[in-house]
């Protein structure tokens, strides 16, 4: 978590790297921490519409 006024470069080396997610907190209020809260509570910002039924596609040449 990167707090207001900080940057990912402020994180210790053992927490850095491209394989690690970091969340920039713009302000310490509900709006500023929304992305982090959604991640921690598994509540996506957007949910994709269901694709619907899969059409039957016979093999080519059948």
DSSP file (Angstrom, degrees, kcal/mol; ACC not computed):
  #  RESIDUE AA STRUCTURE BP1 BP2  ACC     N-H-->O    O-->H-N    N-H-->O    O-->H-N    TCO  KAPPA ALPHA  PHI   PSI    X-CA   Y-CA   Z-CA
    1    1 A X              0   0    0      0, 0.0     2,-0.6     0, 0.0    23,-0.2   0.000 360.0 360.0 360.0 128.2    0.0    0.0    0.0
    2    2 A X  B     -a   24   0A   0     21,-2.9    23,-3.6     4,-0.1     3,-0.1  -0.926 360.0-148.2-107.5 114.3    1.4    3.4   -1.0
    3    3 A X    >   -     0   0    0     -2,-0.6     3,-2.4    21,-0.2    23,-0.1  -0.280  38.0 -67.0 -79.4 165.0    0.1    6.2    1.1
    4    4 A X  T 3  S+     0   0    0      1,-0.3    -1,-0.2    20,-0.1     3,-0.1  -0.234 125.1  20.8 -52.4 134.6   -0.5    9.8    0.0
    5    5 A X  T 3  S+     0   0    0      1,-0.3    -1,-0.3    -3,-0.1     2,-0.1   0.336 108.2 100.9  87.0  -6.3    2.8   11.5   -0.8
    6    6 A X    <   -     0   0    0     -3,-2.4    -1,-0.3     2,-0.0     2,-0.3  -0.440  54.9-152.2-102.3 178.0    4.6    8.2   -1.2
    7    7 A X    >   -     0   0    0     -2,-0.1     3,-2.3    -3,-0.1     4,-0.3  -0.954  35.6-102.6-144.3 162.0    5.7    6.2   -4.3
    8    8 A X  G >  S+     0   0    0     -2,-0.3     3,-1.6     1,-0.3    -1,-0.0   0.800 118.2  68.3 -56.8 -27.1    6.3    2.5   -5.1
    9    9 A X  G 3  S+     0   0    0      1,-0.3    -1,-0.3     7,-0.1     7,-0.1   0.686  89.0  64.9 -65.5 -16.7   10.0    3.3   -4.8
   10   10 A X  G <  S+     0   0    0     -3,-2.3    -1,-0.3     2,-0.1    -2,-0.2   0.637  81.1  99.8 -79.1 -14.6    9.5    3.9   -1.1
   11   11 A X  S <  S-     0   0    0     -3,-1.6     5,-0.1    -4,-0.3    -9,-0.0  -0.461  87.8 -99.3 -72.8 143.7    8.6    0.2   -0.6
   12   12 A X    >>  -     0   0    0     -2,-0.1     3,-1.9     1,-0.1     4,-0.6  -0.265  33.2-113.4 -58.8 150.6   11.3   -2.1    0.7
   13   13 A X  G >4 S+     0   0    0      1,-0.3     3,-1.1     2,-0.2    -1,-0.1   0.838 115.5  60.0 -57.0 -36.6   13.1   -4.1   -2.0
   14   14 A X  G 34 S+     0   0    0      1,-0.3    -1,-0.3     3,-0.0    -2,-0.1   0.649 109.0  44.6 -71.2 -11.6   11.7   -7.4   -0.6
   15   15 A X  G <4 S+     0   0    0     -3,-1.9    -1,-0.3     5,-0.0    -2,-0.2   0.435 106.7  76.9-103.4  -3.2    8.2   -6.1   -1.2
   16   16 A X    <<  +     0   0    0     -3,-1.1     3,-0.2    -4,-0.6     2,-0.1  -0.054  48.7  94.4 -95.2-164.3    8.9   -4.7   -4.7
   17   17 A X  S >  S-     0   0    0      1,-0.1     3,-1.1     2,-0.1    -3,-0.0  -0.181  82.2 -78.3 100.8 164.8    9.3   -6.1   -8.1
   18   18 A X  T 3  S+     0   0    0      1,-0.2    -1,-0.1    -2,-0.1    -2,-0.0   0.647 121.4  64.9 -76.7 -14.8    7.0   -6.6  -11.0
   19   19 A X  T 3  S+     0   0    0     -3,-0.2     2,-0.4     2,-0.1    -1,-0.2   0.439  91.0  79.5 -87.4   2.1    5.4   -9.7   -9.5
   20   20 A X  S <  S-     0   0    0     -3,-1.1     2,-0.3     2,-0.0    -3,-0.1  -0.905  72.7-136.7-115.5 136.4    3.9   -7.8   -6.6
   21   21 A X        -     0   0    0     -2,-0.4     2,-0.4    -5,-0.1    -2,-0.1  -0.650  20.3-171.2 -85.0 144.7    0.8   -5.7   -6.7
   22   22 A X        -     0   0    0     -2,-0.3     2,-0.5   -21,-0.0   -14,-0.1  -0.985  11.8-147.2-133.6 150.8    0.7   -2.3   -5.0
   23   23 A X        -     0   0    0     -2,-0.4   -21,-2.9   -15,-0.0     2,-0.5  -0.965   9.3-144.5-122.0 118.5   -2.2    0.0   -4.3
   24   24 A X  B     -a    2   0A   0     -2,-0.5     2,-0.7   -23,-0.2   -21,-0.2  -0.708  12.5-149.7 -81.9 126.0   -1.7    3.8   -4.3
   25   25 A X        -     0   0    0    -23,-3.6     8,-0.1    -2,-0.5     3,-0.1  -0.876  11.4-171.9 -98.6 113.7   -4.0    5.4   -1.7
   26   26 A X  S    S-     0   0    0      6,-0.7     2,-0.3    -2,-0.7    -1,-0.2   0.883  73.1  -4.9 -73.9 -39.1   -5.0    8.9   -2.9
   27   27 A X  S    S-     0   0    0      2,-0.2     2,-1.8   -23,-0.1    -1,-0.3  -0.986  73.3-110.4-152.5 151.9   -6.6    9.8    0.4
   28   28 A X  S    S+     0   0    0     -2,-0.3     2,-0.3    -3,-0.1     3,-0.0  -0.568  84.5  87.8 -90.9  77.9   -7.4    8.0    3.6
   29   29 A X  S  > S-     0   0    0     -2,-1.8     4,-1.9     1,-0.0    -2,-0.2  -0.894  97.1 -79.3-154.4 178.3  -11.1    7.8    3.3
   30   30 A X  T  4 S+     0   0    0     -2,-0.3     4,-0.3     1,-0.2     7,-0.1   0.882 128.6  46.7 -56.9 -42.0  -13.6    5.4    1.7
   31   31 A X  T >4 S+     0   0    0      1,-0.2     3,-0.8     2,-0.2     4,-0.3   0.900 111.7  50.9 -67.9 -40.1  -13.1    6.8   -1.9
   32   32 A X  T 34 S+     0   0    0      1,-0.2    -6,-0.7     2,-0.1    -1,-0.2   0.793 117.5  37.4 -69.5 -28.7   -9.3    6.8   -1.6
   33   33 A X  T 3X S+     0   0    0     -4,-1.9     4,-2.8    -8,-0.1     5,-0.2   0.262  83.2 109.0-106.5  11.7   -9.1    3.2   -0.4
   34   34 A X  H <> S+     0   0    0     -3,-0.8     4,-2.8    -4,-0.3     5,-0.2   0.906  77.5  50.4 -56.8 -47.3  -11.9    1.7   -2.5
   35   35 A X  H  > S+     0   0    0     -4,-0.3     4,-2.0     1,-0.2    -1,-0.2   0.919 114.0  45.3 -59.3 -44.2   -9.6   -0.3   -4.9
   36   36 A X  H  > S+     0   0    0      2,-0.2     4,-2.8     1,-0.2     5,-0.2   0.930 113.6  48.9 -66.1 -45.2   -7.8   -1.9   -1.9
   37   37 A X  H  X S+     0   0    0     -4,-2.8     4,-2.2     1,-0.2    -2,-0.2   0.896 110.3  51.3 -61.9 -40.2  -11.0   -2.6   -0.1
   38   38 A X  H  <>S+     0   0    0     -4,-2.8     5,-2.5    -5,-0.2     4,-0.4   0.905 112.1  47.2 -63.4 -40.3  -12.5   -4.2   -3.2
   39   39 A X  H ><5S+     0   0    0     -4,-2.0     3,-0.9    -5,-0.2    -2,-0.2   0.942 114.3  45.7 -65.5 -47.4   -9.4   -6.4   -3.6
   40   40 A X  H 3<5S+     0   0    0     -4,-2.8    -2,-0.2     1,-0.2    -1,-0.2   0.825 119.9  39.6 -67.0 -31.9   -9.3   -7.5    0.0
   41   41 A X  T 3<5S-     0   0    0     -4,-2.2    -1,-0.2    -5,-0.2    -2,-0.2   0.315 108.0-121.4-101.7   7.7  -13.1   -8.2    0.2
   42   42 A X  T < 5 +     0   0    0     -3,-0.9     2,-0.6    -4,-0.4    -3,-0.2   0.899  63.1 143.0  52.8  48.6  -13.3   -9.8   -3.3
   43   43 A X      < -     0   0    0     -5,-2.5    -1,-0.2    -6,-0.2    -2,-0.1  -0.898  42.6-143.8-117.2  98.4  -15.9   -7.2   -4.5
   44   44 A X        -     0   0    0     -2,-0.6     3,-0.1     1,-0.1    -5,-0.0  -0.227  10.3-135.8 -64.5 150.9  -15.1   -6.4   -8.2
   45   45 A X  S    S+     0   0    0      1,-0.2     2,-0.3   -10,-0.0    -1,-0.1   0.881  92.1  18.5 -70.1 -40.4  -15.7   -2.9   -9.5
   46   46 A X        -     0   0    0      2,-0.0     2,-0.5     0, 0.0    -1,-0.2  -0.972  69.4-151.7-132.3 147.1  -17.3   -4.2  -12.6
   47   47 A X        -     0   0    0     -2,-0.3     2,-0.1    -3,-0.1     0, 0.0  -0.981  23.4-122.7-121.1 129.1  -18.9   -7.6  -13.4
   48   48 A X        -     0   0    0     -2,-0.5     2,-0.1     1,-0.1     3,-0.1  -0.384  29.8-108.4 -69.2 144.4  -19.0   -8.9  -17.0
   49   49 A X        -     0   0    0      1,-0.1    -1,-0.1    -2,-0.1     2,-0.0  -0.420  43.4 -95.6 -65.9 145.6  -22.3   -9.8  -18.5
   50   50 A X        -     0   0    0      1,-0.1    -1,-0.1    -2,-0.1     0, 0.0  -0.359  28.6-131.1 -60.9 146.3  -22.9  -13.5  -18.9
   51   51 A X        -     0   0    0      1,-0.2     2,-0.1    -3,-0.1    -1,-0.1   0.761  39.3-136.7 -72.9 -25.2  -22.0  -14.7  -22.4
   52   52 A X        -     0   0    0      2,-0.0    -1,-0.2     0, 0.0     2,-0.0  -0.451  49.3 -15.6  94.4-173.8  -25.3  -16.6  -22.9
   53   53 A X        -     0   0    0     -2,-0.1     2,-0.5     1,-0.1     0, 0.0  -0.317  66.7-121.4 -68.0 147.1  -25.7  -20.1  -24.4
   54   54 A X        -     0   0    0      1,-0.0    -1,-0.1    -2,-0.0     2,-0.1  -0.759  29.1-124.4 -86.7 126.7  -22.9  -21.6  -26.4
   55   55 A X        -     0   0    0     -2,-0.5     2,-0.5     1,-0.1    -1,-0.0  -0.406  23.6-111.0 -71.1 148.5  -23.9  -22.4  -30.0
   56   56 A X        -     0   0    0     -2,-0.1     2,-0.5     1,-0.0    -1,-0.1  -0.683  35.0-172.4 -78.4 126.4  -23.5  -25.9  -31.2
   57   57 A X        -     0   0    0     -2,-0.5     3,-0.1    -3,-0.0    -1,-0.0  -0.931  12.6-146.8-123.1 105.0  -20.7  -26.0  -33.8
   58   58 A X        -     0   0    0     -2,-0.5     3,-0.1     1,-0.1     4,-0.0  -0.316  35.1 -88.3 -68.2 155.1  -20.3  -29.3  -35.6
   59   59 A X    >   -     0   0    0      1,-0.1     3,-1.6     2,-0.1    -1,-0.1  -0.265  53.1 -92.4 -59.9 149.8  -16.8  -30.3  -36.7
   60   60 A X  T 3  S+     0   0    0      1,-0.3    -1,-0.1     2,-0.1    -3,-0.0  -0.412 111.8  22.4 -64.5 137.0  -15.7  -29.1  -40.1
   61   61 A X  T 3         0   0    0     -2,-0.1    -1,-0.3    -3,-0.1    -2,-0.1   0.500 360.0 360.0  85.6   5.4  -16.4  -31.7  -42.9
   62   62 A X    <         0   0    0     -3,-1.6    -2,-0.1    -4,-0.0    -3,-0.1   0.477 360.0 360.0 -89.3 360.0  -19.1  -33.5  -40.9
